[in-house]
């Protein structure tokens, strides 16, 4: 790959960025000591900065870039669509890419009537509104509250923050929120053996059942991140928990909303995480990797009975949610190309690759300061024992200096690489991680708890 040419050095572009850009999920003052790295190109699993240094994108650029940067099939699909129509409003009009994408998502999920947004938080907002409006249309308007799992993360818009249980993200905005009730989820890290895990599942399900026995009449939906609660520190729960949850939602007549923004699109080993439990949610949210990391797009799919509750002559009984770029043709074309790549043979190949990489990462499972090594599909996580103060930020900078992009969440180290990572790149990831751990863990022990996130 040719070395990219940049008009500005990394330092110059970083300075301009800090004067003009408010970077997300960031305390901007910290960039005084660590300016943002300027990225000018991407090639497969790698990023290239303005100085020509290659950086392994081990978090898929916030979990979106499934098939590597610059994937030619997705680029070609977008370019071809640009020659047809770049955007048209979806109210009263339609276009082939959005119809084909909706049909294919229905085939893959068993759900239909796709609605589209640009990101995960907005998809979850749609799902929450749909649920409450459904019950209103059925003459049960008091069913307008929600339940979420402890440690849940569903986005940072006002409605999504209401069902998010990460204090750092929601404390400043708490007066604006309508907080959901929370119930515990089983955490596989706390289980010593199969019997202990089953006890944790039973306890979590009993808590949900107890709550719904009291509050089902007021509850529209339970929203969950199936199999992996990522922002909670990669809390894993087994598929059998989801099966029990589905049964309880049916028993108490509340919707099950599956927020698969981070864990869908093959990330946990199957197209949707819910497949591993053999359950179908009432509402399914997909995003992040839906366009392979090229364009913003998320989708919400639902069951036929839910759709039918809105099908009426009265306009007010319809679902009137919208945004200007709903179902953008370019984004839909990118998503169609991504689905072409993410077929069943690719999913099987991903599972085989994950097994090989799991063996390669064995030194991390044996590391004396790492605990609870765990994997779900192409997600790996370990917890750092007695991390020094500010571990996540310090480790991230150390890893970047070693040519790897990693962003621990609190004291949890995780990998979520593109599906095109090969063994050579994974070995580079391993060695850079071990080196960054050695450097960052030499720091003095902290006096208090390490600071929380940032994904």
N, C-alpha and C positions, 0 to 999 in steps of 0.2 A: 504494500500500500504506500503511495507517495506521501512524503511528509507534508502536512498542510501548511499553508502560508497564511499568516495572520498579519493584519495591518498594525495591530497593537500587541505589545508584549503582555504577558500574563499580568504583570503588576499594573500596567496602565489600564487594561480592561477591568481589572478588579476594582481599581480606584474609581473608574467611571461608574461601575455597577453600584458601588456603595454610595455614590452621590445620587443615583437616580432610581435604584431598584430597592423595593422593600422585600427582602428574601423571605420565603415562607418558613414557618416552624423554626424561627431563628431569633435569638436575642442579638440584635444588630451590633451592639457594642462589642460583642466578642470578636467580630471581624476586624477590630483594630489590631488584635494580636495574630489573627489567622484569616487573612483575606480569602475570599472565595477563589477556587481554582477556575481558570478560564478554559472552557472546553470548546474546541473548534471542529472536531470531527468524531465519527464513530465508525467502528469496523467490527461487525459481529459482536462478540462479548466484550469488546474493548472500546474505551474512550480515548481520545487523543487531546492533550491540552495544547495551549498556544506555544509552548516550548518544544512540542514534538514528543513529549513523554506519553507512553501508553499506560492506561489505568484500567484494570479489570473491573467491570461493572458488576460486582458481586451481589448487588441488591436490585438489579434490573431497573435502575433508575426509578426507585420507589415502586418496584414490583410490577411495572407495566411492560417492560421490553422483553417479550417472551422469546423471540427468535433472533435476537441480536440487532444491533444498529445497522441501518442501511439495507435491510432485507430486500432483495431485488423484486420478489414477487409482490410485496406490499407496495413498494414504490411504483411499480408498473401499473397496479390496479388504480392507485390514486391518480397517476398521470393520465390513464385512459379515461377516467371519469371526468377529469378536468376538461377534456375536449367535448364533453356532452353537456353537463350542467353542474356547476360548482355548489349551488344552493338554491333551494326553493322552499317556501313555507309549506308545512305539512298539514295545515288546516285547510280542508277543502280540496287539496291537491295530493298527489302521490308521485312516486318515482320507482323505477325498477330496483335500485339497490336496497331501499328500505323494505320493499315487499320481499325480495329474495332473502334478505338477512332475517326478517321476522319468521319466514317459513322455515329457514334452516335452524334457527334457535328453537323453534317449536319442535322440530324433529329431534333435536339433541336433548331436549329437556322434558318433553311431555307437557309443557305449558305453552300458552299462546297469548295472543292479543298484546304484542310487545309495545311498550311505551319507551321513549328514549329521553335521556338527559345527557349531561356532559361529564359527570363525575359521580363517584360513589355516594357522597353525601346527598346529592340531589336525587339520585335513584332511591335512596332510603326514604327521603322526604315523600316521594311519590308513593312508595309502598305504604308508609304510615297513613298518609291521607286517604289512599284507596281503602284501606281497612276500615277506618272510622266512618268514611262515607258509605261504604257497603252496609254497615250495620244501621246507619241512619236511614238509608233507602229501604231497609227491611223493617223499619219502625222501631228500632232499638237505639235511639240516639244516645242513651247514657253509656253505651259501650264505646268509649272514646279514650280510654287510658291504655298504657302500654307496659309491658314487662321486658326487661333486658337482663342479661347475665352480669354478675359482678365482674368488673374489669373490662366491660364491653367497650368497643369503639366502633361508632357507625358514622362518623363525620363531624364536621364543625359548623354546619349551618344550624340555625336555631332549633329546628325540629330534630335534626340528627343528634345535636348535643343533648337534647332531652333524654335520649336513650343511650347516651355515652356515659360510662362510669369511670373515666380517667380524670382525676381531680385537676391535674395540671391544665387540661384543655378547657374544662368547664367552670372552674371556680370563679374566674373573673366575670363570667356572664350568667352566673346562677340566677340573679334577679330576673333575667329575661326568659328563663326556661320554664317548661312544664315537665318536671323530672318524672321519669318512669320509675316504677317499682323495680327492685333488683332481687334476683334469687341466685344462689350459688350454682356454679358449674363444677363438675368433677374435674380435678386437676391431677393428671396422670403422674406428675412429679411427686405427689404426696403418697402415692400408693406403693407399698413395699412389694406386693405380689398381686396375683389375680384376685384373690379374695378381698384384699384391701381396696382394690380398684372397684370391684363390684359393690362394696359397701359405700364407697364414695358416690357411685352412680345412684344407688338406692337412696342415699341421704339427700342428694341434690333433687332427685325426682320427687321425693316426699315433700321437700320444701316448696317445690312448684305446685304440687297437688294441694297442699295445705293453703297456699295463697289463692289458688283458683277456686277452691271450695268457698272461700270467703268473698272473693272479688270478681268472679267471672262475669257477673252481670254488668260490671263497669269496664271490663277489659276487652279491648278490640283485638290485640295481637301480642304475641311474644316474638321478639326479634332476636336471632342468634347468628353468630359467625360459626358455621358448621366446621367441626373438627379442630380448628385452630383459632384461638383468640390472639391475633397478632400483636396489637398494641398493648395488650395486657402483659407482655413479656413471653409471648408464644406459649400460652397455656393450651395444652392438647387435651381433648376429651375423645373417647372412643365412639365408633359408630352406634353401638348399642344404646348410648345415651340419647342420641338423636331419635332413635326408634321409639324410645319411651316418651320423649318429649312430644313426638307426633301423636302418639296415643292419648296423652293427657290433653293436648290441644283439641283433639276430636271430642274427647269425653266432655270437656267443659265449654265447647263451642267458642273457641277463640282461634284466630288465624295464626299460622306459623309463617313468619317472614324469614327467609334465608338470605342473609347478607353475605353473598359470595363474591363481593368485590375483590377481595384479596386472595381468596382460597379457591375460586373457580377457575375456569379456562385451563384446566389440567394441572394446576399448581400442586394439588395434593395427590395427584396420581390418576385421577379420573376427571372427565370433563367438568362435572360438578362434584363437590364434596358430598352432597346429599346422596349421590348414587351409591356411595360406599355403605350407607345405612339402609338403602332400599326404600327411601321415603321421598315423597313429593311434597314440597311446601305449597302453601296457598299463594305465596308471592315469592319470586326469586329475583334477586338483584345481581347483575353481572356488570363488570367494568374493568378498570385498570388494563389488563392484557387484551381486552376485547378487540382493539385495533392493532395489537402487536407493538404498542408503544408509539404509534405514529400520530394519532389524533385523539382529542378528547371525545369519549363516547361511553355511555353506560346504558343499560337496558333493564327494564322491569317486566317480568312475565307473570301471568296469573292463570288461575283455573277458569274453566268455562262458567261455572256457577257464579263466580265473583264478577266476571264480565257481564253476565246476563242481568245482574242486579242494577246495572246502570243503563240498560237498553230500554228506552222509554220515549214516549212522545214529549215528555216534559223536559225542557232544557236543564232545569236545576237538578234533575236526577242524573244527568250526565257528569262525567269527570272532566272538569274544565281547566285542569292544570296544563301549562304550556311554557315553552321558552322559545326564543326566536330561532335558534339553531336546531330545534328538535329534528332528529332523523337526518342530519346533514348528509347529502349524497357522498361526499368525499370520505367522511368517516365511515359510512356504511360500506363503501367499496373497500376500504382498508380492513374492516371487520370480516367481510366475505373472504378476502385473501387470507386473513389469519385463520379462519375456519378451514379453508382448504389445506393449510399447513398442519392444523391441529386435528388430524383424522385419527382413527383408532390405531393404525400402525405407529404413528408418531407418539401417541400416548403410551403404547407398549414399549417403544424405544426409550421414552423418558424414564419409565419405571426401571428398565434395565440399566440405563445410565446412572440413575440415582443409587442403585445397588452397588455399582462399581465405585462411585464417588464415596459412598458410605465407608467402604473398605479403605479407600485412600485417606479419608479423614480420621482414621483410627487413632493417630496421635492426639487428636483433640479429645476424643472420648477418654483417653488415659491421662490427660493432663492433670497434674495435681491440684490446680486451682479452678478447674472446670467441673461442674456437676450437672447431673440430669441431662446428659446428651440425648437428643431426641430428633426424629425425622418423620415428616409426612410428605411423601412424594418428593418434590424438589424444594423442600423447606428443611433447613437444619437449624438447631438452636442448642445453646449450652448456657448455663448460669455461672457467672463468675463468683467464686467464693471470696468473701471479704475484699471487695473491690476498693481500690483507693478512691479518694474524693474525685468527683468529676471524671469517673472512668470512661463513660461513653464518649465524651468529647475528646479526651486525650487519646484513647485507643483509635478513634476514627482518624485523627490527624496522623498518628504513627502509621496506620495502615495506608493512608494516602501517600505518605512519603515512600512507602514500599511498593507503590504501584497498584493498590487495591482500594476500591470504594466500598467501605463498610460503615454502617451507622448503628451501633448497638442501641438497644432500648433499655435504658437504665443499666442494670448489671447483667442483662441478657445479650449475649453475642449470637448473631444469626447470619445465615447465608440464604439468599434467595436469588440464585444466578439465572441468567437466560438459559433456555433449554439447549442452546447450541454450545455451551461450554464443553471443552474437551479435557482429556486427562492432563495435558500439559498445562493448560490454564488453571485447572483445579490444583495441580501441584504448586503452581505459583501462589494461588490463594492460600493454600495450607502453610507454605513457608512464610508468607507475609503475615499471616495471622499469628503464627508462633512467634515471629520476631516482634510484632506489635504487642503481643501479650507480655513477652519478656521485658520489653521496655516499660510499658505502662504499669505493670504490676510491681516494679521496683520502687515506685513512688511511696511516700509515707502512708501508713494506714490512716483512713479517715476517722474523724471523731464522731461523725453522725452518719445517717443514711446517705447513700449516693443520690445525686440528683436524678430525677425521672426523665423519661424518654428523650429521645425524639426518634420517631420511626425513620 
